[in-house]
Amino acid sequence: MIGTIEDLIKADEQGVTDFTVDGKCSGCGQCCSDLLPLSRAEIDRIHRYIRSHNVREHHHSVIAVGFDFTCPFRDNVKRVCSIYSVRPGICREFKCDYDPRRIQTNKELFHRRHDVVYMRHEFFGGIDSFDVLVNLAKGAMK
């Protein structure tokens, strides 16, 4: 858990900030990303779950650029995952107080095995704003 400015700087240098409280997940949602490596089986399982449980997309406040990069299954009001029982493997394996080397190894393993999926687009369709963002960034670099 972050206790001092020095702890925060050290955690940032390691690439992961420990937001746990007394060693338990605080439910802060800092790890809930819209871009995750998923297997085809995970995608199919999540699609079936959201259809059978009538799961709706969650929208979040956006600070920059106008794109919501928080997982669409993150309910910020209740501070829970609306697909928790079928959440992806990378979500099951992650805990922000793990040793940073373990976190990086797990991340690399999932990224080698699976393609990164834009969760919001995959499960709720609509305009693929990630592609829009990439194209905007490319245009800005010209």
DSSP file (Angstrom, degrees, kcal/mol; ACC not computed):
  #  RESIDUE AA STRUCTURE BP1 BP2  ACC     N-H-->O    O-->H-N    N-H-->O    O-->H-N    TCO  KAPPA ALPHA  PHI   PSI    X-CA   Y-CA   Z-CA
    1    1 A M              0   0    0      0, 0.0     2,-0.4     0, 0.0    18,-0.2   0.000 360.0 360.0 360.0 143.2    0.0    0.0    0.0
    2    2 A I        +     0   0    0     16,-1.1     3,-0.1     1,-0.2    15,-0.0  -0.579 360.0 158.3 -73.3 125.5    1.2    3.5   -0.8
    3    3 A G        +     0   0    0     -2,-0.4     2,-0.3     1,-0.3    -1,-0.2   0.676  58.3  21.1-118.4 -31.8    2.2    5.3    2.4
    4    4 A T  S  > S-     0   0    0      1,-0.1     4,-2.1     0, 0.0    -1,-0.3  -0.840  78.6-104.6-133.8 169.4    4.5    8.1    1.5
    5    5 A I  H  > S+     0   0    0     -2,-0.3     4,-2.6     1,-0.2     5,-0.2   0.888 123.1  55.3 -59.8 -38.8    5.5   10.1   -1.5
    6    6 A E  H  > S+     0   0    0      1,-0.2     4,-2.5     2,-0.2    -1,-0.2   0.898 106.0  50.7 -62.1 -40.6    8.7    8.0   -1.7
    7    7 A D  H  > S+     0   0    0      2,-0.2     4,-2.6     1,-0.2    -1,-0.2   0.909 110.7  49.5 -62.0 -42.0    6.5    4.8   -1.9
    8    8 A L  H  X S+     0   0    0     -4,-2.1     4,-2.5     2,-0.2    -2,-0.2   0.919 111.6  47.5 -63.8 -44.9    4.5    6.4   -4.7
    9    9 A I  H  X S+     0   0    0     -4,-2.6     4,-2.2     2,-0.2    -2,-0.2   0.923 113.3  48.5 -62.6 -44.8    7.6    7.3   -6.7
   10   10 A K  H  X S+     0   0    0     -4,-2.5     4,-1.6     2,-0.2    -2,-0.2   0.923 112.6  48.0 -61.6 -45.5    9.1    3.9   -6.2
   11   11 A A  H  X>S+     0   0    0     -4,-2.6     5,-1.3     1,-0.2     4,-0.8   0.901 111.0  51.3 -62.8 -41.6    5.9    2.1   -7.2
   12   12 A D  H ><5S+     0   0    0     -4,-2.5     3,-0.7     1,-0.2    -1,-0.2   0.890 107.7  52.3 -63.9 -39.3    5.6    4.4  -10.3
   13   13 A E  H 3<5S+     0   0    0     -4,-2.2    -1,-0.2     1,-0.2    -2,-0.2   0.837 108.8  50.8 -64.4 -32.7    9.2    3.5  -11.3
   14   14 A Q  H 3<5S-     0   0    0     -4,-1.6    -1,-0.2     2,-0.2    -2,-0.2   0.606 114.9-120.3 -80.7 -12.6    8.3   -0.2  -11.0
   15   15 A G  T <<5S+     0   0    0     -4,-0.8     2,-0.4    -3,-0.7    -3,-0.2   0.378  84.1  79.9  92.7  -4.5    5.2    0.4  -13.2
   16   16 A V      < -     0   0    0     -5,-1.3     2,-0.5    80,-0.0    -2,-0.2  -0.998  61.9-151.3-138.9 133.7    2.6   -0.8  -10.8
   17   17 A T        -     0   0    0     -2,-0.4     2,-0.9    -5,-0.1    -9,-0.1  -0.891  19.4-130.6-105.0 133.1    1.0    1.1   -7.9
   18   18 A D        +     0   0    0     -2,-0.5   -16,-1.1     1,-0.1    79,-0.1  -0.725  33.3 166.3 -85.6 108.3   -0.2   -0.9   -4.9
   19   19 A F        +     0   0    0     -2,-0.9    -1,-0.1   -18,-0.2     9,-0.1   0.245  32.9 126.6-103.6  10.9   -3.7    0.2   -4.1
   20   20 A T        -     0   0    0      5,-0.1     2,-0.5     6,-0.1     5,-0.2  -0.231  52.7-140.6 -67.1 159.8   -4.6   -2.7   -1.8
   21   21 A V  B >  S-A   24   0A   0      3,-2.9     3,-1.8     1,-0.1    -2,-0.1  -0.985  82.3 -17.4-123.4 118.6   -5.9   -2.1    1.7
   22   22 A D  T 3  S-     0   0    0     -2,-0.5    -1,-0.1     1,-0.3     3,-0.1   0.860 129.1 -54.5  52.4  38.5   -4.5   -4.4    4.4
   23   23 A G  T 3  S+     0   0    0      1,-0.3     2,-0.3     0, 0.0    -1,-0.3   0.501 118.0 108.1  78.9   4.1   -3.4   -6.8    1.6
   24   24 A K  B <  S-A   21   0A   0     -3,-1.8    -3,-2.9    -5,-0.1    -1,-0.3  -0.844  82.0 -89.7-115.2 152.1   -6.9   -7.0    0.0
   25   25 A C        -     0   0    0     -2,-0.3    -5,-0.1    -5,-0.2    -1,-0.0  -0.332  28.9-154.2 -56.8 132.2   -8.2   -5.5   -3.2
   26   26 A S        -     0   0    0     -7,-0.1    -1,-0.2    -3,-0.0    -6,-0.1   0.566  31.0-124.3 -86.7  -9.5   -9.6   -2.0   -2.5
   27   27 A G        +     0   0    0      1,-0.0    -2,-0.1     0, 0.0    -7,-0.1   0.711  64.2 142.1  74.8  19.3  -12.0   -2.1   -5.5
   28   28 A C        -     0   0    0     -9,-0.1    52,-0.1     1,-0.1    51,-0.1   0.772  54.3-137.7 -69.1 -26.6  -10.5    1.1   -6.9
   29   29 A G    >   +     0   0    0     50,-0.1     3,-1.6     1,-0.0    42,-0.2   0.537  61.2 131.8  83.2   5.8  -10.6    0.0  -10.5
   30   30 A Q  T 3  S+     0   0    0      1,-0.3    -1,-0.0    40,-0.1    -2,-0.0   0.767  75.4  49.1 -62.8 -23.7   -7.2    1.3  -11.5
   31   31 A C  T 3  S+     0   0    0      2,-0.1     2,-1.2     1,-0.1    -1,-0.3   0.474  82.0 108.3 -92.4  -2.7   -6.5   -2.1  -13.1
   32   32 A C    <   +     0   0    0     -3,-1.6    39,-1.3    39,-0.1     2,-0.2  -0.620  51.0 178.1 -83.7  95.2   -9.7   -2.2  -15.1
   33   33 A S  B     -B   70   0B   0     -2,-1.2    37,-0.2    37,-0.3    -2,-0.1  -0.638  37.9-142.9-101.5 154.6   -8.6   -1.6  -18.7
   34   34 A D  S    S+     0   0    0     35,-1.7    85,-2.9    -2,-0.2     2,-0.6   0.554  92.7  65.3 -86.3 -11.1  -10.6   -1.5  -21.9
   35   35 A L  E     +C  118   0C   0     34,-0.3    83,-0.2    83,-0.2    -1,-0.1  -0.938  68.4 155.4-117.9 108.2   -7.7   -3.1  -23.8
   36   36 A L  E     -C  117   0C   0     81,-2.0    81,-3.3    -2,-0.6     2,-0.6  -0.979  46.5-114.2-136.2 144.4   -7.0   -6.7  -22.6
   37   37 A P  E     +C  116   0C   0      0, 0.0    53,-0.4     0, 0.0     2,-0.3  -0.685  46.3 175.3 -76.5 121.7   -5.5   -9.8  -24.1
   38   38 A L  E     -C  115   0C   0     77,-2.1    77,-0.6    -2,-0.6     2,-0.2  -0.951  27.8-129.7-129.8 147.3   -8.2  -12.4  -24.4
   39   39 A S     >  -     0   0    0     -2,-0.3     4,-2.2    75,-0.2     5,-0.2  -0.480  32.6-111.1 -82.7 163.9   -8.5  -15.9  -25.8
   40   40 A R  H  > S+     0   0    0      1,-0.2     4,-2.6     2,-0.2     5,-0.2   0.887 120.3  55.2 -61.6 -38.4  -11.3  -16.8  -28.2
   41   41 A A  H  > S+     0   0    0      1,-0.2     4,-2.5     2,-0.2    -1,-0.2   0.893 107.5  49.0 -63.2 -39.9  -12.9  -19.0  -25.5
   42   42 A E  H  > S+     0   0    0      2,-0.2     4,-2.6     1,-0.2     5,-0.2   0.918 111.0  50.2 -65.0 -42.9  -12.9  -16.0  -23.1
   43   43 A I  H  X S+     0   0    0     -4,-2.2     4,-2.5     1,-0.2    -2,-0.2   0.940 113.0  45.9 -59.6 -48.1  -14.6  -13.8  -25.7
   44   44 A D  H  X S+     0   0    0     -4,-2.6     4,-2.4     1,-0.2    -1,-0.2   0.906 112.8  50.3 -62.8 -42.4  -17.2  -16.4  -26.4
   45   45 A R  H  X S+     0   0    0     -4,-2.5     4,-2.2     2,-0.2    -1,-0.2   0.907 111.8  47.4 -63.5 -42.4  -17.8  -17.0  -22.7
   46   46 A I  H  X S+     0   0    0     -4,-2.6     4,-2.9     2,-0.2     5,-0.3   0.912 110.2  52.8 -66.8 -42.1  -18.2  -13.3  -21.9
   47   47 A H  H  X S+     0   0    0     -4,-2.5     4,-1.9    -5,-0.2    -2,-0.2   0.937 111.4  46.5 -57.5 -46.7  -20.6  -12.8  -24.9
   48   48 A R  H  X S+     0   0    0     -4,-2.4     4,-2.6     1,-0.2    -1,-0.2   0.915 113.2  50.0 -61.4 -42.6  -22.8  -15.7  -23.6
   49   49 A Y  H  X S+     0   0    0     -4,-2.2     4,-2.0     1,-0.2     6,-0.2   0.924 109.8  48.1 -64.3 -46.3  -22.7  -14.3  -20.1
   50   50 A I  H  <>S+     0   0    0     -4,-2.9     5,-1.6     1,-0.2     4,-0.4   0.857 114.4  47.9 -67.7 -31.6  -23.7  -10.7  -21.0
   51   51 A R  H ><5S+     0   0    0     -4,-1.9     3,-0.6    -5,-0.3    -2,-0.2   0.940 115.5  43.0 -69.1 -46.7  -26.6  -12.0  -23.2
   52   52 A S  H 3<5S+     0   0    0     -4,-2.6    -2,-0.2     1,-0.2    -1,-0.2   0.733 123.0  38.0 -74.9 -20.7  -27.9  -14.4  -20.5
   53   53 A H  T 3<5S-     0   0    0     -4,-2.0    -1,-0.2    -5,-0.2    -2,-0.2   0.302 103.8-124.4-111.4   7.2  -27.5  -11.9  -17.7
   54   54 A N  T < 5 -     0   0    0     -3,-0.6     2,-0.3    -4,-0.4    -3,-0.2   0.890  40.7-174.6  52.2  45.2  -28.6   -8.8  -19.6
   55   55 A V      < -     0   0    0     -5,-1.6     2,-0.3    -6,-0.2    -1,-0.2  -0.551   7.2-153.1 -75.4 132.8  -25.3   -7.0  -18.7
   56   56 A R        -     0   0    0     -2,-0.3     2,-0.2     1,-0.1    26,-0.1  -0.744  22.1 -97.1-107.5 154.5  -25.1   -3.4  -19.9
   57   57 A E        -     0   0    0     -2,-0.3     2,-0.4    67,-0.1    16,-0.2  -0.447  33.5-142.5 -68.3 136.8  -22.1   -1.2  -20.8
   58   58 A H        -     0   0    0     14,-2.4     2,-0.3    -2,-0.2    16,-0.2  -0.868  10.8-154.3-101.6 136.6  -20.8    1.1  -18.1
   59   59 A H        -     0   0    0     -2,-0.4     2,-0.3    14,-0.1    17,-0.2  -0.845  10.4-161.4-109.4 148.8  -19.6    4.5  -19.1
   60   60 A H        -     0   0    0     -2,-0.3     2,-0.1    10,-0.1    10,-0.1  -0.859  30.5 -87.4-128.4 159.2  -17.0    6.5  -17.0
   61   61 A S        -     0   0    0     -2,-0.3     2,-0.4     1,-0.0    -1,-0.0  -0.452  44.0-146.7 -63.5 135.3  -15.9   10.0  -16.7
   62   62 A V        -     0   0    0     -2,-0.1     6,-0.1     1,-0.1     3,-0.1  -0.902  17.6-173.7-111.3 137.1  -13.1   10.8  -19.2
   63   63 A I        +     0   0    0     -2,-0.4     2,-0.4     1,-0.2    -1,-0.1   0.857  67.4  28.2 -94.7 -42.3  -10.3   13.1  -18.4
   64   64 A A  S >  S-     0   0    0      3,-0.3     3,-1.1     1,-0.1     2,-0.6  -0.922 119.8  -3.5-127.7 148.7   -8.5   13.4  -21.7
   65   65 A V  T 3  S-     0   0    0     -2,-0.4     3,-0.1     1,-0.3    -1,-0.1   0.196  99.5 -94.1  65.1 -14.7   -9.3   13.1  -25.4
   66   66 A G  T 3  S+     0   0    0     -2,-0.6     2,-0.4     1,-0.3    -1,-0.3   0.624  88.3 122.9  85.8  13.4  -12.9   12.1  -24.8
   67   67 A F    <   -     0   0    0     -3,-1.1     2,-0.8    63,-0.0    -1,-0.3  -0.907  57.5-137.2-112.1 138.3  -12.3    8.3  -24.9
   68   68 A D        +     0   0    0     -2,-0.4    52,-0.1     1,-0.1    -6,-0.1  -0.822  24.7 172.9 -94.6 106.6  -13.3    6.0  -22.0
   69   69 A F        +     0   0    0     -2,-0.8   -35,-1.7     2,-0.1     2,-0.3   0.181  45.2 108.0-101.0  16.6  -10.4    3.5  -21.6
   70   70 A T  B    S-B   33   0B   0    -37,-0.2   -37,-0.3   -36,-0.1   -10,-0.1  -0.730  88.3 -88.9 -88.1 144.2  -11.9    1.9  -18.4
   71   71 A C    >   -     0   0    0    -39,-1.3     3,-1.8    -2,-0.3   -37,-0.2  -0.237  30.4-133.4 -52.2 133.1  -13.3   -1.5  -18.9
   72   72 A P  T 3  S+     0   0    0      0, 0.0   -14,-2.4     0, 0.0    -1,-0.2   0.587 105.2  60.2 -68.4  -7.7  -17.0   -1.3  -19.9
   73   73 A F  T 3  S+     0   0    0    -16,-0.2     9,-3.0     2,-0.0     2,-0.7   0.443  78.7 106.7 -96.8  -1.3  -17.8   -4.0  -17.3
   74   74 A R  E <   -D   81   0D   0     -3,-1.8     2,-0.9     7,-0.2     7,-0.2  -0.704  57.1-158.0 -82.3 114.9  -16.5   -1.8  -14.4
   75   75 A D  E  >> -D   80   0D   0      5,-3.1     4,-1.5    -2,-0.7     5,-1.5  -0.829   8.1-173.6 -93.0 103.0  -19.4   -0.5  -12.3
   76   76 A N  T  45S+     0   0    0     -2,-0.9    -1,-0.2     3,-0.2     5,-0.0   0.738  80.1  56.7 -71.8 -22.5  -17.9    2.6  -10.6
   77   77 A V  T  45S+     0   0    0      1,-0.2    -1,-0.2    -3,-0.1    -2,-0.1   0.954 120.8  26.9 -72.6 -50.2  -20.9    3.2   -8.5
   78   78 A K  T  45S-     0   0    0      2,-0.1    -2,-0.2     0, 0.0    -1,-0.2   0.598 103.1-131.8 -86.0 -11.5  -20.9   -0.3   -6.9
   79   79 A R  T  <5 +     0   0    0     -4,-1.5     2,-0.3     1,-0.2    -3,-0.2   0.913  66.3 113.7  59.6  46.7  -17.2   -0.6   -7.3
   80   80 A V  E   <S-D   75   0D   0     -5,-1.5    -5,-3.1   -52,-0.1     2,-0.5  -0.897  72.5-107.2-139.0 167.3  -17.5   -4.1   -8.9
   81   81 A C  E >   -D   74   0D   0     -2,-0.3     3,-1.3    -7,-0.2    -7,-0.2  -0.875  21.2-150.0 -95.6 125.8  -17.0   -6.0  -12.1
   82   82 A S  T 3  S+     0   0    0     -9,-3.0    -8,-0.1    -2,-0.5    -1,-0.1   0.539  99.1  39.4 -77.8  -4.5  -20.3   -6.8  -13.7
   83   83 A I  T >  S+     0   0    0    -10,-0.2     3,-2.3     1,-0.1     4,-0.4  -0.010  75.6 136.9-124.8  28.5  -18.8  -10.0  -15.3
   84   84 A Y  G X   +     0   0    0     -3,-1.3     3,-1.2     1,-0.3    -2,-0.1   0.816  67.6  55.2 -48.6 -42.7  -16.7  -11.0  -12.3
   85   85 A S  G 3  S+     0   0    0      1,-0.3    -1,-0.3    -4,-0.2    -2,-0.0   0.721 121.6  29.7 -68.7 -19.5  -17.6  -14.7  -12.5
   86   86 A V  G <  S+     0   0    0     -3,-2.3    -1,-0.3   -40,-0.0    -2,-0.2   0.101  87.5 146.5-123.0  20.7  -16.4  -14.9  -16.1
   87   87 A R    <   -     0   0    0     -3,-1.2     5,-0.1    -4,-0.4    -3,-0.1  -0.167  57.3 -87.7 -58.0 153.3  -13.7  -12.2  -16.0
   88   88 A P    >>  -     0   0    0      0, 0.0     4,-1.9     0, 0.0     3,-0.6  -0.125  34.1-109.7 -62.1 158.8  -10.7  -12.8  -18.3
   89   89 A G  H 3> S+     0   0    0      1,-0.2     4,-2.3     2,-0.2     5,-0.2   0.862 117.3  57.9 -56.9 -40.2   -7.7  -14.7  -17.1
   90   90 A I  H 3> S+     0   0    0    -53,-0.4     4,-1.0     1,-0.2    -1,-0.2   0.860 108.2  47.5 -62.8 -33.1   -5.5  -11.6  -17.0
   91   91 A C  H <4 S+     0   0    0     -3,-0.6    -1,-0.2     2,-0.2    -2,-0.2   0.875 110.7  51.8 -72.0 -38.5   -8.0  -10.1  -14.5
   92   92 A R  H  < S+     0   0    0     -4,-1.9    -2,-0.2     1,-0.2    -1,-0.2   0.864 113.1  45.0 -65.1 -35.9   -8.0  -13.3  -12.4
   93   93 A E  H  < S+     0   0    0     -4,-2.3     2,-0.3    -5,-0.2    -1,-0.2   0.678  95.5  94.3 -82.8 -19.0   -4.2  -13.3  -12.2
   94   94 A F     <  +     0   0    0     -4,-1.0     2,-0.3    -3,-0.2   -63,-0.0  -0.561  34.4 157.2 -87.6 137.8   -3.7   -9.7  -11.4
   95   95 A K    >   -     0   0    0     -2,-0.3     3,-2.1   -71,-0.0     8,-0.1  -0.890  37.3-137.5-150.6 126.6   -3.3   -8.2   -7.9
   96   96 A C  T 3  S+     0   0    0     -2,-0.3     7,-0.0     1,-0.3    -2,-0.0   0.555  98.6  61.0 -69.5  -7.5   -1.5   -4.8   -7.6
   97   97 A D  T 3  S+     0   0    0    -79,-0.1    -1,-0.3   -74,-0.1   -79,-0.1   0.396  79.5 111.0 -98.3   5.4    0.5   -5.8   -4.5
   98   98 A Y  S <  S-     0   0    0     -3,-2.1     5,-0.0     1,-0.1    -4,-0.0  -0.325  89.2 -80.1 -66.7 159.3    2.3   -8.7   -6.3
   99   99 A D    >>  -     0   0    0      1,-0.1     4,-2.1     4,-0.0     3,-0.8  -0.411  41.7-123.9 -57.9 133.1    6.0   -8.4   -6.9
  100  100 A P  H 3> S+     0   0    0      0, 0.0     4,-2.5     0, 0.0     5,-0.2   0.808 110.9  56.7 -54.7 -32.0    6.4   -6.2  -10.0
  101  101 A R  H 3> S+     0   0    0      2,-0.2     4,-2.5     1,-0.2     5,-0.2   0.899 107.0  48.8 -66.7 -38.4    8.4   -8.9  -11.7
  102  102 A R  H <> S+     0   0    0     -3,-0.8     4,-2.6     2,-0.2     5,-0.2   0.919 111.5  49.6 -65.0 -43.5    5.6  -11.3  -11.3
  103  103 A I  H  X S+     0   0    0     -4,-2.1     4,-2.5     1,-0.2    -2,-0.2   0.934 113.0  46.5 -60.8 -46.7    3.1   -8.8  -12.7
  104  104 A Q  H  X S+     0   0    0     -4,-2.5     4,-2.6     2,-0.2    -2,-0.2   0.901 112.1  50.5 -64.4 -41.7    5.3   -8.1  -15.7
  105  105 A T  H  X S+     0   0    0     -4,-2.5     4,-2.3     2,-0.2    -1,-0.2   0.931 112.4  46.8 -61.3 -46.5    5.9  -11.9  -16.3
  106  106 A N  H  X S+     0   0    0     -4,-2.6     4,-2.4     2,-0.2     5,-0.2   0.920 112.4  50.6 -61.3 -44.3    2.1  -12.6  -16.2
  107  107 A K  H  X S+     0   0    0     -4,-2.5     4,-2.3     1,-0.2    -2,-0.2   0.929 111.2  47.5 -60.0 -46.8    1.4   -9.6  -18.5
  108  108 A E  H  X S+     0   0    0     -4,-2.6     4,-1.9     1,-0.2    -1,-0.2   0.893 110.3  53.6 -62.4 -39.9    3.9  -10.8  -21.0
  109  109 A L  H  X S+     0   0    0     -4,-2.3     4,-1.8     2,-0.2    -2,-0.2   0.937 111.0  44.7 -60.6 -48.7    2.6  -14.3  -20.9
  110  110 A F  H  X S+     0   0    0     -4,-2.4     4,-2.2     1,-0.2    -1,-0.2   0.890 112.9  51.3 -64.1 -39.6   -1.0  -13.2  -21.6
  111  111 A H  H  < S+     0   0    0     -4,-2.3    -1,-0.2    -5,-0.2    -2,-0.2   0.806 109.9  49.8 -70.6 -28.4    0.1  -10.9  -24.4
  112  112 A R  H  < S+     0   0    0     -4,-1.9    -1,-0.2    -5,-0.2    -2,-0.2   0.861 116.7  41.6 -73.2 -35.4    2.1  -13.7  -26.1
  113  113 A R  H  < S+     0   0    0     -4,-1.8     2,-0.3    -5,-0.2    -2,-0.2   0.807 118.5  34.1 -82.4 -31.3   -0.8  -16.1  -25.9
  114  114 A H  S  < S-     0   0    0     -4,-2.2     2,-0.2    -5,-0.2   -75,-0.2  -0.882  74.9-112.4-132.6 154.8   -3.7  -13.8  -26.9
  115  115 A D  E     -C   38   0C   0    -77,-0.6   -77,-2.1    -2,-0.3     2,-0.4  -0.561  42.6-105.3 -79.0 149.2   -4.6  -10.8  -29.1
  116  116 A V  E     -C   37   0C   0    -79,-0.3     2,-0.4    -2,-0.2    -1,-0.1  -0.619  37.7-155.3 -76.7 132.7   -5.5   -7.6  -27.4
  117  117 A V  E     -C   36   0C   0    -81,-3.3   -81,-2.0    -2,-0.4     2,-1.1  -0.907  18.5-133.5-113.5 135.3   -9.2   -6.9  -27.5
  118  118 A Y  E  >  -C   35   0C   0     -2,-0.4     4,-2.8   -83,-0.2     3,-0.3  -0.783  26.7-160.4 -84.3 100.1  -10.9   -3.5  -27.3
  119  119 A M  H  > S+     0   0    0    -85,-2.9     4,-2.6    -2,-1.1     5,-0.4   0.865  81.5  52.4 -55.6 -48.1  -13.5   -4.6  -24.8
  120  120 A R  H  > S+     0   0    0    -86,-0.3     4,-1.6     1,-0.2    -1,-0.2   0.906 116.3  39.9 -58.9 -44.3  -16.0   -1.8  -25.4
  121  121 A H  H  > S+     0   0    0     -3,-0.3     4,-1.8     3,-0.2    -2,-0.2   0.923 115.0  51.7 -72.7 -44.2  -16.1   -2.5  -29.1
  122  122 A E  H  < S+     0   0    0     -4,-2.8    -2,-0.2     1,-0.2    -1,-0.2   0.902 122.9  27.7 -59.6 -43.5  -16.0   -6.3  -28.9
  123  123 A F  H  < S+     0   0    0     -4,-2.6    -1,-0.2    -5,-0.2    -2,-0.2   0.656 135.4  25.3 -99.5 -16.4  -18.9   -6.6  -26.5
  124  124 A F  H  < S-     0   0    0     -4,-1.6    -3,-0.2    -5,-0.4    -2,-0.2   0.422  87.3-155.7-129.3  -0.7  -21.0   -3.6  -27.2
  125  125 A G     <  +     0   0    0     -4,-1.8    -1,-0.2    -5,-0.2    -2,-0.1  -0.181  40.0 117.1  64.5-150.1  -20.2   -2.6  -30.8
  126  126 A G  S    S-     0   0    0      2,-0.1     2,-0.2     3,-0.0    -1,-0.1  -0.358  78.5 -10.0  81.0-165.7  -20.7    0.9  -32.1
  127  127 A I        -     0   0    0      1,-0.1     2,-1.8    -2,-0.1     3,-0.1  -0.470  68.2-125.3 -68.7 133.5  -17.9    3.1  -33.4
  128  128 A D    >>  -     0   0    0     -2,-0.2     4,-1.7     1,-0.2     3,-0.7  -0.611  32.0-179.1 -80.3  86.5  -14.5    1.6  -32.7
  129  129 A S  H 3> S+     0   0    0     -2,-1.8     4,-2.6     1,-0.3    -1,-0.2   0.708  75.0  65.4 -66.4 -19.1  -13.2    4.7  -30.9
  130  130 A F  H 3> S+     0   0    0      2,-0.2     4,-2.5     1,-0.2    -1,-0.3   0.936 104.1  45.4 -66.0 -44.0   -9.8    3.1  -30.4
  131  131 A D  H <> S+     0   0    0     -3,-0.7     4,-2.6     2,-0.2    -2,-0.2   0.895 111.9  52.7 -62.7 -39.2   -9.3    3.1  -34.2
  132  132 A V  H  X S+     0   0    0     -4,-1.7     4,-2.4     2,-0.2    -2,-0.2   0.929 110.1  47.9 -60.7 -45.1  -10.5    6.7  -34.2
  133  133 A L  H  X S+     0   0    0     -4,-2.6     4,-2.6     2,-0.2    -2,-0.2   0.915 111.2  50.1 -62.3 -44.3   -8.0    7.6  -31.6
  134  134 A V  H  X S+     0   0    0     -4,-2.5     4,-2.4     1,-0.2    -1,-0.2   0.922 112.0  47.7 -60.9 -44.2   -5.1    5.8  -33.4
  135  135 A N  H  X S+     0   0    0     -4,-2.6     4,-2.3     2,-0.2    -1,-0.2   0.881 110.9  51.2 -65.8 -37.6   -6.1    7.6  -36.6
  136  136 A L  H  X S+     0   0    0     -4,-2.4     4,-2.1     2,-0.2    -2,-0.2   0.924 111.1  48.7 -62.2 -43.4   -6.2   11.0  -34.8
  137  137 A A  H  X S+     0   0    0     -4,-2.6     4,-1.2     1,-0.2    -2,-0.2   0.901 110.7  50.1 -64.5 -40.8   -2.8   10.3  -33.3
  138  138 A K  H  X S+     0   0    0     -4,-2.4     4,-0.6     1,-0.2     3,-0.4   0.910 110.6  50.1 -62.7 -41.6   -1.4    9.4  -36.8
  139  139 A G  H >< S+     0   0    0     -4,-2.3     3,-0.8     1,-0.2    -1,-0.2   0.863 108.1  53.0 -63.7 -36.9   -2.8   12.6  -38.2
  140  140 A A  H 3< S+     0   0    0     -4,-2.1    -1,-0.2     1,-0.2    -2,-0.2   0.758 104.0  57.5 -70.0 -24.4   -1.3   14.6  -35.5
  141  141 A M  H 3<        0   0    0     -4,-1.2    -1,-0.2    -3,-0.4    -2,-0.2   0.617 360.0 360.0 -82.7 -12.0    2.2   13.1  -36.2
  142  142 A K    <<        0   0    0     -3,-0.8    -1,-0.2    -4,-0.6    -2,-0.1   0.491 360.0 360.0 -76.1 360.0    2.2   14.3  -39.8
